[in-house]
Every structure is written in C-alpha cells, then in structure tokens.
Amino acid sequence: MKWPLAGLTSIHATLTLAAGNGPYDAAHTTDPTLPNHTLYLPKDPPRNTTLPILIWGNGACSANGTLFGNMLTNIASYGFLAIASGAPNGHGTTTVQLMKDALDWVEKATNKTSRYANVPIDTSSIAVAGQSCGGLEAYQMRDDERVKYLGIFNSGFLDLGFFGELLGMPSEDPVTIKGVKKPVFYFLGGERDIAYKNGMADYAALTGVPKWVGNYPVGHMGTYAEPEGGAFGVAAVNWLKWVLKGDTSQEEWFVGGGAQEAGWEEVDSEGLEDLLTFSGP
C-alpha cells in the first residue's frame, strides 16, 4: 500500500501490520522527535477528513506504549491520531509530563518542516484519556486549554498521601473534582472494579459540565486485551466519533439506550445536549 500524501514513505516503513475494524487500515509507529511515545494512525491518512487527536495514558503508569494497542489501533482506524505514553514495549513508569510532551509535539508536527506536514492532523480537536493511573494523569491535564474532553477509564481521584509519592502515582484529594471544568466521560468496570467507588463519586460530584458514566461489569482490567479492545474499545470509538468528529449519530448510544443494549449498566448522564457547543461553565 502506498501513501497518497507526499513525503511519508519513512513513516509508512515503520508502521506495524494494520489492524482495526474502521474504514482505514491503521497501525502504530514511532517518531525520533517523540521517542518516549507510540503513535497510532491510519496507514493512508484520508484526504477528505482530518485526524482529531487522543492523548492516552496507560494503566499502572506503564511506559509501554503498546499496552493498550488493540484499542488504540482500532481507534486510529476510524480516522484518529492516538498518542500513547511510552515507547512500543517500553519499560519504566510515566508521569503527566509525557502527555504534555505529546501535546507540544502535535503542534510542531503540523508545521511545514515536519514530515507530518501533509498529514491532516486536527490540533483543534483533542481529548485526553487514560486507564487507572493513566486516568489520574488525564485528570492532571484538566487546565490545559488545548484539551477539549477528558476520558476516565477505570479510574477516579485518589488521595494516596505520602504513599502516592513512593509509588510514583498521581495523588490528589477527591475534592479536586470541583476544579474540573471540561466535559468528562467515565468508563468503569462495575463493582468489581477497584476504581468503581472513586469513579462514581467523581461523577456524582462533578458539576457544571456535560458528563456521562457507564459500567461494563468485568472489573478493573476491562476488555482491553480483546480484539479491538472489546466493549471498552467500542465505547471509546463511539465517544471520540461524537466529541471530536461531531458525529451526532453516536448520541443515541450514550443517551438513547445503546450502551445498555451493549451490556453497560448504571448508565447516567447530564448536560449532553450541550456537549458539542460547551465552552466552559
């Protein structure tokens, strides 16, 4: 398969085998100007649409950028650029700084001297999300004006005190939720999810912004290891198509019973009628 856009043969050469069930073959790659991350994108970036951006943080603060590869590759196959913290099969731990680095990079990647200059990256449509520890890191991006939406997967504010520093995990008092001023979608794993109480408490305490919560009752590890990320992967694609691509047909899944038909429980929402026009409380 050839790239339709000029100057991208070096990127194509580094992409892994394509996967995903979306309209575009997608895979992951790396870039020497962003060495501590893994990039997921269509192998042939479409000419007739742009690529909104998902910045992703892994569970366990893992610096393995392919840990959630099934889901992130599938997301990319629907016409997104997803950037995960950590190199492919990387080691070590992450901090929120890697998310900040990814956001800084995408702004530079669209300039005329970048090898991504001809890739239709949409820097005006950015969501930040993560699972477990990655969700806590996503919360830490709440004040970045470049970020439009937050996705919290199997996570919730957690005050670990001194132990947070020892464990290298983000630690913030749950009262911090009052300072979140962006729309948030919560994807939790039901009562068997260790983050269930925290995530549900955050959802209940979050005010003044559009929000949604749903529980797929499989526990903390979700369905991410399944092809395309399983049920959590489907939910993530639906969410991103709605909030970043403006695909209002996805609204039915979130507020019209689609999630419940797919096995999600304790579904609730507030203010989603203003989701795409929301500009802050």
N, C-alpha and C positions, 0 to 999 in steps of 0.2 A: 504494500500500500504506500502510495506517495503522498507527501504533504502537499496540499493545494496552495499553501502560503509559502512565499519565498523565504529562504534563509533559515529554515527549521530542520534541515536534514540532520544536524548534530543532535538535536533534541530527539528526533524520531529514532535515531540509532540507539539511544539509551533507554527507550521505553520497554517495559516488560511485555509479555504476551497480553493481548487485550482481553478484557472481561467486562461484565456488566450487562444488564438487560435493557438499557436505554437505547435511544436512537443512534448513539455514536460509540464506536469502539473506543475504549478507554484503558489506561494503564498508568503505572507510576514511573517516575523518573527522578533524577536529582539535578541540581544545578550548582556549579562551582562557586557561584556568588551567594548561595544559600546552603552551605554544606551541612548544616545541622537539621535539615528538614527533608521531607519526602513530598513530592508534588504529584498530584493525580489530575489528569486532564485528558480530553479526547485526543486520540492519535491524529485525527484530521480536524482541527478546530473549525467549526462551521462558519461559513461566510455570512449566513443570514441571521445570525444571532450572536449575542455576547455571552461571555463566561462570567457570571457572578462568582463570588469568592466565599468559600468556607474555610475558616481557620480552625484547626482541630487539635485538642489536647487529649492525650491518651490516659487511660486508667492507670492507677498505680504510679503516676508521674513518670511513666516509662518513656525513655528516649528512643524507643523502637517505632519508627515512622510507618512500618508496615503491620503493626499490631492489629489495627482495625482496617486492614487493606481490603477485605471483602466488601465492606460497606462503603468505604471511600472511593474505591474503583467504580462501584455501581453509581454512586452519586455523580462522579465525573462523567459517566456515560450518558447522563441526562443534560449535559452541557454546562458543567460547572468546573471551576478550578478549586480543588481542595488541597490545602497545605497542612500536613501533619507535623507536629513537633517531633524531631528525631530523624536520623538518617535511616534508610532501609535496614532492618535487622540491627539497628543501633543498640548501644548499651548505655547505662547510666540513667540519670533522672533529669526531669525537666523543671523549668520554672516558667512563670508567665512571660519572662523576657523573650522566650522563643516565639511566643505569639506576637509580641511587639515587633520582633525582628521580621517575622513573616509579613506583617502589615507594612512595615517600612519598605520591604523588598518589592511588594507588588506595585507600589507607587513608582519605584525606579524601573521596574520591569517593562513598563509601558512607554518609556522614553525612546527616542529614535535610535539610540546607540545599542539598545538591548537586543539580544537575539529573540526576545519575545515581543519585539515592537509590532510585529504583524499579527500576533495572536490577539483576538478581540476580548481582552480582559476588561471586565467592568468594575473599576475601583469605586464606583458609587453604590454598589450593592454587595455589602459584606455582612456575613454572620459569623459569630464566634461560638463554638460549642465544644463540649468535651464530656468524657465519661468518667465518673467517680472523681479522682484527683483532677483530671482534665476539666471537669465541670467547675471545680473550685477555681481553677486557673481562668476559665471563661468568665466567671463572675468578676475576676480582677480586671477584666477589660471593660467594665461597665461604664467607665467615664471617658473612654476613647471615642471621640466624635465621629471617627470613621466607621465605627461598628453600629449597625442598624438593629440587629436582633441577637438575642442570646438563646442558646440551646443547652439545657441542663439534662444530661443523661445519667441516670442512676447516681444522683448527687444532690447535695444540699449544704448550706452553710454549716460549718463545723468548727467549734472553738476547741482546739486541742491544747491551748496554752503552751507551756514550755515544751511539751512533747511534740507539738507541731514542728518546732524548730529542729528538734532531734531527728524527727522522721523525714524532714525535708518536704513537708506537705503544707499547702496554704492553710492558714488558720485564721478565721475571722468569726467574731461573735454573730450569732444568727440575727441580732437586731440590725445588722448591716443591710439586711434586705430592704429596709426602709430607704436606703440610698440608691437602690436600683431604679433607674428611670427609663429603661428600654423594655420593649416587649420581650417576654420570656416564655418559652415552651419547655415544659417538663416532661421527660420520657422516663418513667420509673418502672421498676420491676415487681411491684406489688409488695405485700407484707413480708415476703421472704427476702426482699432487697434490704441490705443493711442501711442503705441511704433513704429508705422509704419515709420514715418519720421526718427526717430533715427536709427532704424534698417537698413533702406535703405541707409541712409547717411553713416553708418558704413561700409556696404557692398561696397559702391562706393569708400570709402577712403582706404579700406584695400588693400594693395599691397604686392606682392612678395610671396604670399602663395596661394595654391588652395582654392577656395571658391565657395559657391553656395547660392542662395537665392530663395525663393518661397513664394507666398502669397496665403493663403486659406481664401477667403474673408468673414470671420464670426466675425471679431472683436477681441478684446484683450483676451477674455476668451477662444478662440479656441474651440476645440471639446473634451476637456479632460474629461468631465463628461459623455461622451457617452461610450458605451461598448468598451473595449479595447482602449479607448482614441480617437476613431473616426479617422478622416482623419489625424490629427496630430500624432496619435499613429501609423498609418500605415507608415507615413513618417519617424518617429523616428526609427521604426524597420528596414526599408529599409536602412536608413543611417548607423545604427550600424552594420547591417549584412555586409555592404560594407567595412566600415572603420576598424572595429575591428575583423571581421571574414574573411576578404579578399574575400567576395563573389562578384565577379565581375559581376555576372548577375544582380546585383542591379544598376549598372551603367546606364542601359537603362532607368530606372525610372527617374533618375536625369538629364540625358542629351539626352535621346532618345525620349522624348515626353510622357513618362509615367506619370509624375507629372501633365502635362497639361490635359491628358485624365482623371485624377482623380479629376480635378477641381481646380488645383493650377494655379495661374496667376502670371504675372510679373516674370517668371522664368528666371534666368540668372546664368551663371557660368563662371569660369575662372581657367585654370590650373588643371582641374580634371584628365587629362591624366597622371599627375604625382602624384596623390593623395596618392597611396599606397607606393610609393618609396620616398616621400618627406621627407627630413631630415633637412630642415631649409634653409632660404634664405642666 
